[in-house]
């Protein structure tokens, strides 16, 4: 297995493709990649349709997958707010790649079960596939898709991100093989001598204490430990220092413990979800997730410092417990709300990745939503950096 990644900032695809591909070919030598992952910034939108042909002319017939992006990551660097083409290529001996392209209406109904998903994707769960997923945010129900995929392939890891760059339906590009799509989802199942580790950094820290959901309806939180959530939030606000009070006003979230048998909680144990609104009369709070009674939840805050500490902790934890077989390559799916807009400088997450894990080739892009698992269940996230680390099986 051999992965390489690079990025070009040339102003046109006519120049960016040979610039990036030239470095890829030099690093691969005589090998030709089986998989080519490309992310192309919105600055090249008028040239989107030319990309597959330009890539295949120089890199051969390996499977091409990718999408448009509001910013790209390649060669361990982040390119935002300017032209950028990310190319990550992998030589994958003894790995089978099965590509697929879907629209929302193609998905099986929940009652149809795993066999319908296997037939749809032409993949058997017995082969323990891992999945790279690139949906369009305007036209594809990614939440429903990852839920169904989890049920059909519970042992598989799923990683990816929602295409970005386009501001309205039909303006994003999804690449699969030599075809450009402007809706739906493109993906690839990877089987054989390949494993995928995941790191999902949600960038939040808990405040207050964990509490039980004692009453709720759908996504409306009505009682926590027998009290109205709004009343509890008012009490919590008074305990905070000035800086946290400011964050409380615009960066407050709810964390949901995913492992119900757990009794002690640390960062990374919570699924972070948005607070959508509050009702001062009833004291209820609307959450961006379905709830059920007896869940353990805790309020969280997010800022640049917290986000840094969260990613540092998760990378350090992975490094300390990493498998015997070292990852050969990685893809990063980072929220458009991270990067320069959060940290005030480029290359924040990629620098941390390199400092903890070394010079593993790293590509990716800034997404409209990030796909990755929390405690074994796959979710569509926001404000997250979701890493997929690719290695040979142990």
Residue pairs with C-beta under 8 A, 6 or more apart in sequence:
1 90
1 91
1 92
1 93
1 95
1 193
1 194
1 328
1 329
1 390
1 391
1 392
2 28
2 31
2 90
2 91
2 328
3 88
3 89
3 90
3 91
3 328
3 329
3 330
3 360
3 361
3 390
4 23
4 24
4 27
4 28
4 88
4 89
4 90
4 329
4 361
5 74
5 75
5 76
5 86
5 87
5 88
5 89
5 329
5 361
5 362
5 363
6 20
6 23
6 24
6 74
6 75
6 86
6 87
7 20
7 72
7 73
7 74
7 75
7 77
7 79
7 84
7 85
7 86
7 87
7 363
8 15
8 16
8 17
8 19
8 20
8 74
8 84
8 85
8 87
9 16
9 79
9 82
9 83
9 84
9 85
10 16
10 19
10 83
10 85
11 43
11 83
12 44
12 47
13 40
13 44
13 47
13 50
13 51
13 54
13 85
14 47
14 54
16 44
16 83
16 85
17 51
17 54
17 55
17 58
17 85
18 58
20 74
20 85
20 86
20 87
21 55
21 58
21 59
21 87
22 58
24 33
24 59
24 87
24 89
25 58
25 59
28 89
28 91
31 91
32 59
32 60
32 61
32 62
32 91
33 59
33 60
33 62
33 89
33 90
33 91
34 62
34 63
34 90
34 91
34 92
34 95
34 97
35 62
35 63
35 65
35 89
35 90
35 92
35 97
35 188
36 55
36 59
36 62
36 63
36 64
36 65
36 66
36 87
36 88
36 89
36 90
37 65
37 66
37 86
37 87
37 88
37 89
37 90
37 132
37 331
37 363
38 51
38 55
38 64
38 65
38 66
38 85
38 86
38 87
38 88
38 175
39 66
39 67
39 68
39 69
39 72
39 73
39 74
39 85
39 86
39 363
39 364
39 365
40 48
40 51
40 66
40 67
40 68
40 69
40 72
40 84
40 85
40 86
40 173
41 68
41 69
41 70
41 71
41 72
41 79
41 82
41 83
41 84
41 85
41 165
42 68
42 69
42 70
42 164
42 165
42 166
43 82
43 83
43 84
44 51
44 83
44 85
45 68
45 165
45 166
45 171
45 173
48 68
48 173
48 180
49 173
49 180
51 66
51 173
51 175
51 180
52 64
52 175
52 177
52 178
52 179
52 180
53 178
55 64
55 87
56 64
56 178
59 89
62 89
63 97
63 99
63 177
63 188
64 175
64 176
64 177
64 178
65 99
65 132
65 134
65 175
65 176
65 186
65 187
65 188
66 134
66 174
66 175
67 134
67 136
67 163
67 164
67 172
67 173
67 174
67 175
67 186
67 365
68 163
68 164
68 165
68 166
68 171
68 172
68 173
68 174
69 84
69 86
69 163
69 164
69 165
69 365
69 366
69 367
70 80
70 164
70 165
70 336
70 365
70 366
70 367
70 368
71 78
71 79
71 80
71 81
71 84
71 164
71 336
71 339
71 365
71 366
72 78
72 79
72 84
72 85
72 86
72 364
72 365
72 366
73 79
73 86
73 332
73 334
73 350
73 362
73 363
73 364
73 365
73 366
74 84
74 85
74 86
74 87
74 88
74 362
74 363
74 364
75 86
75 361
75 362
75 363
76 350
76 353
76 354
76 359
76 361
76 362
77 346
77 347
77 350
78 334
78 339
78 346
78 347
78 348
78 349
78 350
78 366
79 86
79 346
80 339
80 340
80 346
80 366
81 340
86 363
86 364
86 365
87 363
88 329
88 331
88 361
88 363
88 364
90 328
90 329
90 390
92 190
92 192
92 193
92 194
93 193
94 192
94 193
95 190
95 191
95 192
95 193
95 194
96 127
96 190
96 191
96 192
97 188
97 189
97 190
98 121
98 122
98 123
98 129
98 188
98 189
98 191
99 176
99 177
99 186
99 187
99 188
99 189
100 120
100 121
100 122
100 186
100 187
100 188
100 189
101 174
101 176
101 179
101 181
101 184
101 185
101 186
101 187
102 120
102 140
102 145
102 184
102 185
102 187
103 139
103 140
103 183
103 184
103 185
104 139
104 140
104 141
104 144
104 145
104 184
106 120
107 120
107 141
107 144
107 145
107 148
108 116
108 117
108 120
108 148
109 116
110 148
110 151
113 152
114 125
114 151
114 152
114 153
116 152
117 148
117 149
117 151
117 152
117 153
118 124
118 125
118 152
121 189
123 129
123 153
123 189
123 191
125 152
125 153
125 155
125 156
127 191
127 192
128 155
128 156
128 191
129 153
129 156
129 189
129 190
129 191
130 156
130 157
130 158
130 159
130 189
130 190
130 191
130 194
130 195
130 196
131 149
131 153
131 156
131 157
131 158
131 159
131 160
131 187
131 188
131 189
131 190
132 159
132 160
132 187
132 188
132 190
132 331
132 388
133 142
133 145
133 146
133 158
133 159
133 160
133 185
133 187
133 371
134 160
134 161
134 162
134 163
134 174
134 185
134 186
134 187
135 142
135 145
135 160
135 162
135 163
135 184
135 185
136 162
136 163
136 172
136 174
136 181
136 182
136 183
136 184
136 185
137 162
137 163
137 164
137 172
137 368
137 369
138 166
138 168
138 169
138 170
138 172
138 183
139 169
139 183
139 184
140 183
140 184
140 185
142 162
142 185
142 369
142 371
142 380
143 380
145 185
146 158
146 371
146 378
146 379
146 380
147 378
149 156
149 158
149 378
150 158
150 377
150 378
157 196
157 197
157 198
157 373
157 388
158 371
158 372
158 373
158 378
159 196
159 198
159 331
159 333
159 371
159 372
159 386
159 387
159 388
160 187
160 333
160 370
160 371
160 386
160 388
161 333
161 334
161 364
161 365
161 367
161 368
161 369
161 370
161 371
161 386
162 367
162 368
162 369
162 370
162 371
162 380
163 172
163 173
163 174
163 367
163 368
164 172
164 336
164 365
164 366
164 367
164 368
165 171
165 172
165 173
166 172
166 173
169 183
170 182
170 183
171 182
172 182
173 180
173 181
173 182
174 180
174 181
174 182
174 183
174 184
174 185
174 186
175 181
175 186
176 186
190 196
193 392
193 393
194 390
194 391
194 392
194 393
195 323
195 325
195 390
195 391
195 392
195 393
195 394
196 388
196 389
196 390
197 318
197 322
197 323
197 327
197 388
197 389
197 391
198 372
198 373
198 386
198 387
198 388
198 389
199 314
199 315
199 318
199 372
199 385
199 386
199 387
199 389
200 268
200 314
200 370
200 372
200 373
200 374
200 381
200 384
200 385
200 386
200 387
201 307
201 310
201 311
201 314
201 349
201 384
201 385
201 386
201 387
202 268
202 270
202 271
202 272
202 310
202 374
202 381
202 383
202 384
203 272
203 302
203 306
203 307
203 310
203 311
203 338
203 383
203 384
203 385
204 253
204 255
204 267
204 270
204 272
204 300
204 301
204 302
204 306
204 307
204 310
205 267
205 300
205 301
205 302
205 306
205 309
205 310
206 255
206 265
206 267
206 270
206 298
206 299
206 300
207 236
207 240
207 244
207 298
207 299
207 300
207 301
208 232
208 236
208 239
208 298
208 299
209 298
210 257
210 265
210 296
210 297
210 298
211 224
211 225
211 232
211 296
211 297
211 298
212 224
212 225
212 293
212 294
212 295
212 296
212 297
213 221
213 223
213 224
213 291
213 292
213 293
213 294
213 295
213 296
213 297
214 223
214 224
214 225
214 226
214 293
214 294
215 222
215 223
215 293
216 222
216 223
216 291
216 292
216 293
218 290
218 291
219 276
219 286
219 287
219 288
219 289
219 290
219 291
220 284
220 285
220 286
220 287
220 291
221 229
221 254
221 284
221 285
221 286
221 287
221 291
221 297
222 228
222 229
222 282
222 283
222 284
223 229
224 232
224 297
225 232
227 283
228 282
228 283
228 284
229 278
229 283
229 284
229 285
230 278
230 279
230 280
230 283
230 284
230 285
231 283
233 252
233 278
233 285
233 299
236 299
237 245
237 248
240 248
244 301
247 301
247 302
247 303
248 301
251 301
251 302
251 303
252 275
252 299
252 300
252 301
253 272
253 273
253 274
253 275
253 299
253 300
253 301
253 302
254 272
254 273
254 274
254 275
254 285
254 287
254 289
254 297
254 298
254 299
254 300
255 270
255 271
255 272
255 273
255 297
255 298
255 299
255 300
256 270
256 271
256 273
256 289
256 291
256 295
256 296
256 297
257 265
257 269
257 270
257 295
257 296
257 297
257 298
258 269
258 270
258 271
258 374
258 375
258 376
258 377
259 269
259 375
260 294
260 295
260 296
262 269
262 296
265 296
265 298
267 309
267 310
267 313
267 314
268 310
268 313
268 314
268 317
268 374
269 375
270 297
270 298
270 300
270 374
271 289
271 374
271 375
271 379
272 300
272 302
272 381
272 383
272 384
273 287
273 288
273 289
274 287
274 288
274 382
275 285
275 286
275 287
275 288
276 286
276 287
276 288
277 285
277 286
278 284
278 285
278 286
279 285
279 286
302 383
304 342
304 343
304 344
307 338
307 342
307 343
308 343
308 348
308 352
311 349
311 352
311 385
312 352
312 356
315 352
315 353
315 356
315 357
316 356
318 356
318 357
318 389
319 356
319 357
323 391
323 394
324 394
325 391
325 392
325 393
325 394
326 360
326 391
327 357
327 360
327 389
327 390
327 391
328 360
328 361
328 390
328 391
328 392
329 360
329 361
329 362
329 363
329 389
329 390
330 353
330 357
330 360
330 361
330 362
330 363
330 364
330 387
330 388
330 389
330 390
331 362
331 363
331 364
331 387
331 388
331 390
332 349
332 350
332 353
332 362
332 363
332 364
332 385
332 386
332 387
333 364
333 365
333 367
333 370
333 371
333 372
333 385
333 386
333 387
333 388
334 349
334 364
334 365
334 366
334 367
334 370
334 384
334 385
334 386
335 366
335 367
335 369
335 370
335 381
335 382
335 383
335 384
335 385
336 366
336 367
336 368
337 382
337 383
338 348
338 349
338 366
338 383
338 385
339 346
339 348
339 349
339 366
340 346
342 348
349 385
350 362
353 360
353 362
353 387
354 362
360 389
369 380
369 381
369 382
370 380
370 381
370 382
370 384
370 385
370 386
371 378
371 379
371 380
371 381
371 386
372 378
372 379
372 381
372 384
372 386
372 387
372 388
373 379
